[in-house]
Amino acid sequence: MKKSTRALVGMVGLDLVVIIGAWWMVEQTRSGAWNAPDPAASISMITTTAGMIVGVVTAVLLLAFVMHRRAGN
């Protein structure tokens, strides 16, 4: 597998892990399994943080993809 393809597969994989983890945390908060003083604020914090992580992972691995493509990998 080319390094550029590996970067794209890694990006999708890491993004899915973060999104599934955020979904699970939101569901735990929503169902009451996790005690939160303000569930709406907690859910907002979870989704904001997950969105930032997905953005950073995507930006870094897309940059890696472009650099590997330029190098011929």
C-alpha positions as CSV (number, residue, x, y, z in Angstrom):
1,M,0.0,0.0,0.0
2,K,1.3,3.4,-0.9
3,K,2.1,5.9,1.8
4,S,-0.4,8.4,0.4
5,T,-3.1,5.7,0.5
6,R,-2.2,4.8,4.0
7,A,-2.5,8.4,5.1
8,L,-6.1,8.6,3.7
9,V,-7.1,5.3,5.3
10,G,-5.6,6.4,8.6
11,M,-7.5,9.7,8.3
12,V,-10.8,8.0,7.8
13,G,-10.1,5.5,10.5
14,L,-9.1,8.0,13.1
15,D,-12.0,10.3,12.2
16,L,-14.4,7.4,12.6
17,V,-13.0,6.5,16.0
18,V,-13.4,10.1,17.3
19,I,-16.9,10.4,15.9
20,I,-18.0,7.1,17.4
21,G,-16.4,7.9,20.7
22,A,-18.2,11.3,20.8
23,W,-21.5,9.7,19.9
24,W,-21.1,7.2,22.7
25,M,-20.2,9.9,25.2
26,V,-23.2,12.0,24.1
27,E,-25.5,9.0,24.5
28,Q,-24.1,8.3,28.0
29,T,-24.8,11.9,29.0
30,R,-28.2,11.9,27.4
31,S,-29.4,8.7,29.0
32,G,-28.3,9.8,32.4
33,A,-25.6,7.1,32.9
34,W,-23.1,9.9,33.4
35,N,-24.2,12.5,35.9
36,A,-23.7,16.0,34.5
37,P,-24.9,19.1,36.3
38,D,-25.9,20.6,32.9
39,P,-26.3,17.9,30.2
40,A,-26.8,20.4,27.4
41,A,-23.5,22.1,28.2
42,S,-21.7,18.8,28.5
43,I,-23.0,17.6,25.1
44,S,-22.0,20.9,23.6
45,M,-18.5,20.5,25.0
46,I,-18.2,16.9,23.8
47,T,-19.3,17.8,20.2
48,T,-17.1,20.9,20.1
49,T,-14.0,19.0,21.2
50,A,-14.7,16.1,18.9
51,G,-15.1,18.5,16.0
52,M,-11.8,20.2,16.7
53,I,-10.0,16.8,16.9
54,V,-11.5,15.7,13.6
55,G,-10.5,18.9,12.0
56,V,-6.9,18.7,13.2
57,V,-6.5,15.0,12.3
58,T,-8.0,15.7,8.8
59,A,-5.8,18.7,8.2
60,V,-2.6,16.9,9.3
61,L,-3.3,13.7,7.3
62,L,-4.4,15.5,4.2
63,L,-1.1,17.4,4.3
64,A,0.7,14.1,4.7
65,F,-1.2,12.8,1.7
66,V,-0.3,15.7,-0.5
67,M,3.4,15.5,0.6
68,H,3.6,11.8,-0.1
69,R,1.9,12.3,-3.5
70,R,4.4,15.0,-4.5
71,A,7.2,12.6,-3.4
72,G,5.8,9.9,-5.7
73,N,4.7,7.6,-2.9
